[in-house]
Amino acid sequence: MRRKPILKPLFSRFRYLRLAHKNQDFVSRHCWRKPGAITPVARIISNKDFMRKLFVTGGAGFIGSSFIRLALAQTDYEIINFDALTYAGNPDNLEGLDESRYRFICGDVADREAVGAALAEDTDAIINFAAESHVDRSIASAEQFLRTNILGTQVLLDAARARRVRRVVQISTDEVMGSLPEDETAFFTENTPLAPKNPYAASKAAAEHLVNAAHHTFGLDTVITRCGNNYGPRQFPEKFLPLVLSNALHDEPIPLYGDGRYVRDWIYVEDHCRAILNVLENGRSGEVYNIGARNERRNIEVATAILDALGKSHSLIRHVKDRPGHDRRYAIDPSKVERDLDWRPRETWESGLQKTINWYAENGSWVARTRNGAYRDYYAQHYGTEISAR
């Protein structure tokens, strides 16, 4: 007697795709596949086939605003940007967006009532960029980091469950994995144990634990991405690369912690955002993806590369007292996202740096506005000198 087909012909293609999507995790676990290959279901379906509305938190910041620009330019998504507009959230980063598919709501991710009011019932995905992210500030006071990065993440996870949001993407950092030795054969992988060494990193590691708990306890579709040091247009100048660049453009001294030989893994922000979009649409539920451009640079090398590109003297560099507990080296192995999602960076270090320099040189008014107020206070506190008002 001939066996009946598993999928009856009366199934419409749409119903089959929904079934395939629902059972993607089952197929991945129980169907043999060649290592590195995409599962049959993954070849058929992508989350982008069902997603239309995104809820982006922290979208007025550097990486969040870059993601929104990319998503509006390359997809048909409708986006709500939910941001508290703290010192690093800049409305200027959002100029010129397509308002027919984009809406801004000012709010705090740790405010449960505000999140509930802003998150629509038909939201398909939450992408959580909202974070206090500067290590120096977390060393000075960790309270706001605990509120935004930990409590805020839990509020979003609870809201996602209540609104039946299809997917939550948590934007994390390589710093949750601690510090690597100065050994070029050692890299962070997705299986590297979490070992944060500063309050900021500890708060982001705690957020990852909450995301994983929501996935395993409640079945929430979650994905975590970790990335290294981003650079590119519209980055708040307290971070190292834009600080060096903005000071060099004004012929001001460039503070460099310690011996300047700390190693970071640099990636152009648009490359990072393309990877996040790929993970949103194609990443497997419950997974972590390390995103990197295989571009390790010592801080002193970054500073001298910028000075050389601008034709400035290296004598602008000033070594200052080191940061407490300064992690020596970060380096990401991005093999998983390269293999499973076919992602690669498009910018080299040289091309991305030149684009960044050009943008800052051509947008002096943006730089001037960000170098006032909170930034001036921060600069004086951490480097012991006033910054020019120019």
Wavefront OBJ file of the C-alpha trace (Angstrom):
o trace
v 0.000 0.000 0.000
v 1.423 3.345 -1.035
v 2.136 5.756 1.832
v 0.247 9.016 1.881
v 2.311 12.128 1.324
v 3.221 14.023 4.475
v 2.109 17.314 2.938
v -1.213 16.918 1.204
v -1.643 18.680 -2.150
v -4.583 20.653 -0.743
v -2.141 22.587 1.446
v -1.625 26.008 -0.029
v 1.940 27.224 -0.355
v 1.225 29.862 2.275
v 0.020 27.301 4.803
v 3.078 25.163 4.078
v 5.402 28.063 4.681
v 3.726 28.834 7.989
v 4.092 25.181 9.020
v 7.719 25.187 7.960
v 8.427 28.359 9.909
v 6.743 26.990 13.030
v 8.813 23.809 12.887
v 12.137 25.288 11.801
v 13.774 24.525 15.147
v 12.489 20.912 15.035
v 13.879 20.377 11.532
v 17.203 21.925 12.515
v 17.515 19.571 15.488
v 16.296 16.324 13.931
v 17.129 16.435 10.220
v 20.699 15.600 9.252
v 22.473 18.196 7.163
v 25.987 18.734 5.981
v 27.912 20.905 8.491
v 27.546 24.556 7.541
v 24.632 23.914 5.182
v 21.299 25.714 5.413
v 18.373 23.552 6.467
v 15.710 22.812 3.817
v 13.233 24.942 5.734
v 15.655 27.867 5.878
v 15.972 27.718 2.109
v 12.212 28.033 1.778
v 11.391 30.695 4.296
v 12.753 33.836 5.870
v 11.301 35.966 8.643
v 11.221 38.874 6.210
v 8.349 37.097 4.419
v 6.151 37.836 7.434
v 7.613 40.976 9.006
v 6.319 44.430 8.282
v 6.527 46.502 11.464
v 9.627 47.008 13.598
v 9.942 48.566 17.045
v 13.492 49.918 17.349
v 14.704 51.125 20.740
v 17.633 53.519 21.048
v 17.223 54.544 17.446
v 18.469 58.102 17.970
v 21.915 56.853 18.904
v 24.842 56.095 16.640
v 24.231 52.452 15.680
v 20.456 52.552 16.083
v 20.013 55.519 13.742
v 22.350 53.889 11.223
v 20.212 50.739 11.330
v 17.006 52.699 10.801
v 18.482 54.505 7.802
v 19.617 51.220 6.296
v 16.317 49.423 6.928
v 14.231 52.232 5.428
v 16.495 52.377 2.378
v 16.669 48.636 1.711
v 13.325 47.237 2.907
v 9.630 48.104 3.043
v 9.450 47.926 6.845
v 7.486 50.419 8.894
v 9.541 51.536 11.907
v 8.724 53.036 15.290
v 11.798 54.532 16.951
v 11.497 54.551 20.754
v 14.285 56.574 22.373
v 14.674 58.518 25.617
v 16.963 61.105 23.972
v 19.596 61.019 26.702
v 22.955 62.749 26.144
v 23.990 60.387 23.308
v 20.590 60.335 21.597
v 20.694 62.969 18.910
v 17.627 64.099 16.928
v 20.024 65.367 14.250
v 20.821 61.717 13.478
v 17.240 61.261 12.268
v 16.968 64.083 9.751
v 15.682 63.252 6.270
v 13.984 59.932 7.062
v 10.924 58.695 5.145
v 8.137 59.829 7.460
v 5.559 57.742 5.629
v 7.158 54.620 7.146
v 8.866 56.062 10.198
v 7.617 57.483 13.502
v 9.519 58.670 16.564
v 8.250 58.227 20.141
v 10.222 59.657 23.065
v 10.303 57.201 25.947
v 12.403 55.200 28.398
v 12.742 51.425 27.898
v 12.672 50.954 31.687
v 9.266 52.646 31.877
v 6.841 49.732 31.609
v 3.779 51.931 31.021
v 5.472 53.982 28.277
v 6.691 50.868 26.463
v 3.264 49.269 26.670
v 1.613 52.363 25.226
v 4.087 52.662 22.352
v 4.326 48.998 21.332
v 1.556 48.257 18.844
v -0.332 44.946 18.865
v 0.787 44.131 15.330
v 4.519 44.703 15.932
v 6.553 41.961 14.262
v 9.973 42.522 15.843
v 11.760 44.474 18.553
v 15.395 45.424 17.949
v 16.901 46.632 21.206
v 19.730 49.133 20.685
v 18.808 51.128 23.797
v 21.764 51.098 26.177
v 24.055 53.120 28.317
v 27.272 52.122 26.610
v 30.328 54.051 27.748
v 32.661 52.162 30.080
v 34.086 55.299 31.701
v 30.620 56.514 32.653
v 29.753 53.099 34.119
v 32.870 53.228 36.290
v 31.891 56.665 37.567
v 28.316 55.513 38.316
v 26.649 52.245 37.349
v 23.083 53.044 38.418
v 21.759 54.214 35.051
v 23.433 51.249 33.337
v 21.549 48.838 35.582
v 18.265 50.616 34.910
v 18.521 50.897 31.136
v 20.535 47.818 30.202
v 19.026 45.300 32.632
v 15.602 46.522 33.764
v 14.933 48.024 30.320
v 15.676 44.706 28.612
v 13.308 42.836 30.925
v 10.541 45.382 30.321
v 10.922 44.865 26.559
v 10.874 41.065 26.899
v 7.699 41.203 28.988
v 6.075 43.567 26.493
v 7.074 41.310 23.597
v 5.328 38.372 25.227
v 2.229 40.414 26.054
v 1.945 41.743 22.486
v 2.928 38.439 20.838
v 5.852 40.017 19.023
v 7.318 37.598 16.515
v 11.034 38.176 17.300
v 13.318 40.116 19.670
v 16.863 40.993 18.605
v 19.133 41.983 21.486
v 22.144 44.095 20.473
v 24.975 43.142 22.794
v 28.737 43.664 22.832
v 31.977 41.696 22.701
v 32.831 43.174 26.100
v 30.547 40.659 27.840
v 33.246 38.044 27.165
v 35.951 39.909 29.059
v 39.518 40.405 27.895
v 41.735 38.277 25.666
v 45.494 37.762 26.089
v 47.852 39.445 23.660
v 47.928 36.262 21.595
v 46.850 36.607 17.987
v 45.494 33.033 17.955
v 42.858 33.740 20.659
v 39.415 34.983 19.588
v 35.935 35.401 21.023
v 33.437 32.848 19.692
v 29.753 32.451 20.448
v 30.725 29.765 22.993
v 33.196 31.917 24.908
v 32.024 32.107 28.543
v 30.671 35.453 29.696
v 33.285 37.148 31.889
v 32.579 40.899 32.013
v 35.237 43.058 33.652
v 33.507 46.451 34.057
v 30.031 47.638 35.121
v 28.894 48.345 31.557
v 29.896 44.892 30.334
v 28.334 43.276 33.402
v 25.012 45.004 32.711
v 25.026 43.810 29.096
v 25.906 40.258 30.174
v 22.973 40.326 32.598
v 20.720 41.444 29.737
v 21.876 38.479 27.663
v 20.954 36.123 30.513
v 17.477 37.638 30.661
v 17.024 37.241 26.896
v 18.117 33.602 27.040
v 15.791 33.003 29.996
v 12.844 34.419 28.047
v 13.654 32.137 25.130
v 14.039 28.940 27.165
v 11.305 29.579 29.731
v 8.584 31.147 27.605
v 9.537 30.134 24.067
v 10.060 33.742 22.977
v 11.841 33.967 19.624
v 15.060 35.787 20.518
v 18.421 36.342 18.839
v 21.502 38.012 20.318
v 24.202 39.806 18.338
v 27.608 40.826 19.695
v 29.904 43.268 17.993
v 33.138 45.154 18.625
v 34.028 48.812 18.149
v 31.912 50.561 15.534
v 32.966 53.678 13.656
v 31.339 55.866 11.046
v 29.165 58.979 10.672
v 27.127 60.444 13.564
v 28.989 58.810 16.470
v 28.913 60.721 19.756
v 32.436 62.110 20.214
v 33.093 60.718 23.691
v 33.918 57.382 22.017
v 37.557 56.925 21.082
v 37.646 57.217 17.292
v 35.358 60.267 16.894
v 37.114 61.884 19.870
v 40.464 61.503 18.110
v 39.000 62.716 14.829
v 37.161 65.750 16.204
v 40.173 66.837 18.299
v 42.524 66.402 15.362
v 40.263 68.497 13.124
v 40.535 71.300 15.730
v 44.294 70.787 16.346
v 43.588 69.895 19.959
v 45.498 67.362 22.122
v 44.382 63.738 21.747
v 44.147 61.845 25.077
v 45.336 58.228 24.900
v 44.897 55.889 27.851
v 48.025 54.217 29.246
v 50.550 52.930 26.718
v 47.995 53.119 23.880
v 48.502 49.478 22.944
v 45.033 48.234 23.835
v 43.553 46.208 20.970
v 40.011 46.576 19.663
v 38.181 44.941 16.742
v 36.840 47.697 14.461
v 33.899 47.556 12.058
v 32.244 50.199 9.889
v 28.781 50.869 11.300
v 26.842 50.196 8.102
v 28.469 46.763 7.805
v 27.361 46.010 11.359
v 23.814 47.159 10.582
v 23.613 44.981 7.475
v 24.557 42.023 9.655
v 21.852 42.913 12.197
v 19.254 43.141 9.413
v 20.395 39.724 8.166
v 20.126 38.232 11.654
v 16.660 39.761 12.094
v 15.431 38.171 8.885
v 17.395 34.920 8.749
v 18.976 34.192 12.133
v 17.934 31.054 14.003
v 15.857 31.472 17.128
v 17.812 31.221 20.368
v 21.181 31.745 18.714
v 24.020 34.206 19.336
v 25.937 35.747 16.411
v 29.322 37.418 16.806
v 29.747 40.163 14.205
v 33.198 41.398 13.280
v 35.313 42.577 10.360
v 38.550 40.786 11.353
v 40.129 44.184 11.892
v 42.187 44.365 15.076
v 43.919 47.690 15.733
v 45.818 49.070 18.697
v 44.513 52.405 19.943
v 47.785 54.107 19.061
v 47.459 52.771 15.499
v 43.942 54.190 15.182
v 45.092 57.597 16.406
v 48.115 57.776 14.095
v 46.053 56.568 11.095
v 43.635 59.466 11.589
v 46.428 62.000 12.083
v 48.223 60.752 8.968
v 45.031 60.941 6.896
v 44.519 64.545 8.015
v 48.178 65.506 7.624
v 48.454 66.277 11.357
v 51.448 65.808 13.652
v 51.656 62.815 15.975
v 52.730 65.292 18.657
v 49.016 65.968 19.290
v 48.859 62.612 21.125
v 48.950 62.890 24.932
v 49.208 59.757 27.078
v 46.912 60.064 30.119
v 46.261 58.015 33.250
v 44.857 54.603 32.388
v 41.253 53.556 32.898
v 40.688 51.271 35.944
v 40.472 47.606 34.928
v 41.134 48.367 31.261
v 40.586 45.233 29.106
v 43.699 44.577 27.048
v 42.354 42.971 23.888
v 39.083 42.204 22.129
v 38.978 40.125 18.951
v 35.928 38.487 17.355
v 35.720 35.309 15.317
v 32.781 36.011 12.952
v 32.895 32.597 11.241
v 29.361 31.659 12.275
v 27.626 34.708 10.789
v 29.825 34.430 7.691
v 29.021 30.743 7.226
v 25.375 30.522 8.277
v 24.082 33.876 7.004
v 26.548 34.545 4.175
v 27.469 37.963 5.575
v 30.720 39.797 4.889
v 31.786 43.416 5.562
v 31.916 45.616 2.481
v 34.248 48.284 3.828
v 37.933 47.824 4.485
v 39.517 49.660 7.404
v 40.971 52.180 4.966
v 37.770 52.819 2.997
v 35.577 53.016 6.085
v 37.979 55.362 7.848
v 38.133 57.683 4.852
v 34.323 57.803 4.632
v 34.188 58.633 8.333
v 36.808 61.380 8.077
v 35.036 62.891 5.078
v 31.688 62.953 6.902
v 33.059 64.669 10.011
v 35.004 67.172 7.923
v 31.865 68.025 5.928
v 29.509 68.207 8.924
v 31.218 70.671 11.222
v 27.943 72.037 12.586
v 26.862 68.570 13.761
v 30.232 68.082 15.465
v 30.062 71.514 17.122
v 26.589 70.834 18.553
v 27.625 67.471 20.014
v 30.799 68.901 21.583
v 28.831 71.181 23.890
v 26.925 70.592 27.138
v 27.183 67.068 28.552
v 30.166 66.216 26.398
v 32.213 69.147 27.664
v 31.508 68.155 31.285
v 32.436 64.534 30.576
v 35.670 65.517 28.846
v 36.842 67.702 31.717
v 36.024 65.003 34.278
v 37.797 62.135 32.522
v 40.759 63.848 30.885
v 41.349 66.650 33.371
v 41.231 69.478 30.847
v 38.666 71.663 29.166
v 37.826 71.135 25.525
v 37.752 74.028 23.127
v 34.334 75.531 22.441
v 35.131 75.718 18.732
l 1 2 3 4 5 6 7 8 9 10 11 12 13 14 15 16 17 18 19 20 21 22 23 24 25 26 27 28 29 30 31 32 33 34 35 36 37 38 39 40 41 42 43 44 45 46 47 48 49 50 51 52 53 54 55 56 57 58 59 60 61 62 63 64 65 66 67 68 69 70 71 72 73 74 75 76 77 78 79 80 81 82 83 84 85 86 87 88 89 90 91 92 93 94 95 96 97 98 99 100 101 102 103 104 105 106 107 108 109 110 111 112 113 114 115 116 117 118 119 120 121 122 123 124 125 126 127 128 129 130 131 132 133 134 135 136 137 138 139 140 141 142 143 144 145 146 147 148 149 150 151 152 153 154 155 156 157 158 159 160 161 162 163 164 165 166 167 168 169 170 171 172 173 174 175 176 177 178 179 180 181 182 183 184 185 186 187 188 189 190 191 192 193 194 195 196 197 198 199 200 201 202 203 204 205 206 207 208 209 210 211 212 213 214 215 216 217 218 219 220 221 222 223 224 225 226 227 228 229 230 231 232 233 234 235 236 237 238 239 240 241 242 243 244 245 246 247 248 249 250 251 252 253 254 255 256 257 258 259 260 261 262 263 264 265 266 267 268 269 270 271 272 273 274 275 276 277 278 279 280 281 282 283 284 285 286 287 288 289 290 291 292 293 294 295 296 297 298 299 300 301 302 303 304 305 306 307 308 309 310 311 312 313 314 315 316 317 318 319 320 321 322 323 324 325 326 327 328 329 330 331 332 333 334 335 336 337 338 339 340 341 342 343 344 345 346 347 348 349 350 351 352 353 354 355 356 357 358 359 360 361 362 363 364 365 366 367 368 369 370 371 372 373 374 375 376 377 378 379 380 381 382 383 384 385 386 387 388 389 390
